[in-house]
Amino acid sequence: MLLGTLLILLLGGAAPASAHAALRASDPAEGSVVKAAPPHITLTFTESVGLLEDSFRVYGPDNRRVHMEEPAHAAGAADTARAALPRDLAEGTYTVAWRVVSADSHPVSGAFTFSIGKPSPTPPAAPADHAEHPVTKSLYDTGRYLAYIAAALLIGTAAFAALCRPPDTAPLRAPMLFGWWTLLVTTAALLVLRAPYEKGTSPATALDLSSFPGTLTGRPGLALLTRLALLLTAASLVPLLRRRSPRTRVTAGAALSLGLALTWASAEHASAGIQVPVAMTSSVLHLLAMAAWLGGLTALLLTLHRAKTPPPYPTVARFSRLAFTSVTVLVVTGVYQSWRGLGSWSALTGTTYGRTLTVKLAATVFLLLAAALSRRWTALPARPAPAEERVPALVGAAGPPPEPRTTTVTAGAETLHRRALRRSVLAEVAVAVAVLLVTTVLTGTLPSRAEAEAAKAPEPQVAGLPGAEAFTVPYDTGAPGGSGTVQLQMDPGRVGENGLQAVVFGPQGALTFVPELRVSFTLPAKDVGPIDAKLTDRGGYWATNDLTLPLEGTWTLKLTVRVSDIDQITETRQVKITR
C-alpha cells in the first residue's frame, strides 16, 4: 500500500490548480500597422477576467495618455476586455498597457504597441506604475501563506479533537485559538490589500476608500468577506455549542470547515478553466484532506508533548485512520488536478508550474517516508515487564492501522517509545510546513495548460491591409541586444509588382532601429535571382514599392540585419508567390 501510494503521488499529486488568464489575442495585433485608427482595443484571454477602472492605459506618439472610455466586455464575452478609442488619433506608434484580474483572483498585466499609418521613430514607453508592485505582492503572498497554515491548524486541530477524542484536550485550545485569530487577521489584511494588489500600486493606497466598492463586489473580495463572516459566526456559536451533543458539535464544525474551504475554491484556480464544478469539488476535498492530515499532525504533536494524560492507543489509531483517509483523498484529487493544471507530461520539466509541482511532489514523498518510519519507530519488541499495555504501531499515513496488539514493555521502553513518536511527528510537521509553502507558490503560478493555450495564439500579424501576406522572422547576432524579430508585409504577395514593408523589434518586443536591413528574393527552381528589394529607411520602418517578382513558385527570402558596424546576421524564409 505504501509503495502504491508513493507511486501515485509521484505521478499525480498536486495542489489545487487550473488556470490563470493568459492573453490569447489582441485587436489591433501586437506590432501591427493599421491604415486608420481602430474604433476599439479588444483583448481576448484564455479564461474570464475582471476589469478595473484603468484596465487600459494608452499612450500616443507624444507620450501623452489617450483619454479612454470605461472598459467593458466585448459583446458580453467574459473572456474579453474592450475600450473605445477616440476617432482623431494621430499617425504614429501607440503603446497599450493593460491589467485585468483573472477568474482565479490573480491580476495579470502586459503591454504592446501598434501603429497608425507608420511607426514612430521612438515608441512611447509603458508606465512603470502599471506593473506589479513588489512590496504589495510580497505582503499579499505572505498573507495567503499564513492563511493556508491557519486554516490547516484550525480545521485539523478541531478534526483531531472531535474524531480522535484524546482524553486531554487542554493542549489543543491554544492552537485552535491561534489558528482562528491568524485566519481572521490575515483575511482582513488580504481584503484591505486586495485593491492595491489588483491595481499594482503600493500598500500606501490600501486605505483609499474609493477602491473598496470595486473590491467588495468582485469574486475574490466576496470570498474574503464570506470567510470573515464564517469566522465571526463560529466565534459567536462556540458558547452555544458547548451545551450541545458531540454529534451536533461535529456537524457544526464540518459545516464551518466546508464553508471555509469553499472560500478558497470559489476565488482561486478551481473557479476558472475547464470542468469548474468538478474542479471546485476536488479543490474543497483537497484542502479539507490537507488540513485534517497536516493540522492533525500538529495537534498530535502538541498532545504528545503537553497533555497530562498521554494519548492512548485508540486515539493514535483513530488519527492513523483519519490520516490514511486524508492521503487517499489527496491522491485522488491530486491526480485530477495535476492533469487539469499540467496538460502534458512534458510540462513537468518544461514549465515553471511543472517544476514547482515536482518540488511539491518530492516534499510530499519525503513526508510519506517520514510517516513510514513512524511505523518502525513506534513498534516495540516484546520485553518482560510487570504490566501490559497496548502500543500504537502507526502514526503517519503510510497505510491503514493494523489490528491492536498487546506488547509487554518496561517503563524505560515506554519512555523511549514516546520519544521516538515525538521525533517522528515533529519531522512530519516540519516537512508539512514546507509542503504548504510550495503549495502557496504553486497556486500563484501560471499552470502549464493555460501557458500552452496562450502559446497557441497566432503570431502578431500586420493588420489593415487585406490581401497582404505578413510573417515574422526572428534574428540573433549573438551580440548584446542583437536579437529580436523583423515583421515583414508583402502587398499583395503575388506575381508582379509588390510593396514590401519591414518593422524591426528588439529583444523586449519594442520597436528598434538598425543601421541596415537588406532583403532579396531567389527562385531556385527557375534559377532566378537574387532580386534585391532595395529597402529604404523611412523613419522607423523599412519599405519599398518597386519589388517585382516575375514568376510564381516558392521563393527564398534572404533577410540580412546589421545591428552595428561589425555585427550582422542573415536569415532565410520560404515565401510562396501565386498569380
Salt bridges, closest charged atoms under 4 A:
ASP54 OD2 - ARG57 NH2 2.67
ASP104 OD2 - HIS20 ND1 3.06
ASP104 OD2 - HIS269 ND1 3.12
ASP129 OD1 - ARG57 NH1 2.90
ASP141 OD2 - LYS137 NZ 2.65
ASP141 OD1 - ARG144 NH1 3.59
GLU198 OE2 - ARG194 NE 2.93
GLU268 OE2 - ARG144 NE 3.87
GLU414 OE2 - ARG418 NH2 2.31
GLU453 OE1 - ARG24 NH2 3.76
GLU516 OE2 - ARG518 NH1 2.87
GLU516 OE1 - ARG562 NE 3.01
GLU552 OE2 - ARG579 NE 3.66
ASP565 OD1 - ARG562 NH1 3.79
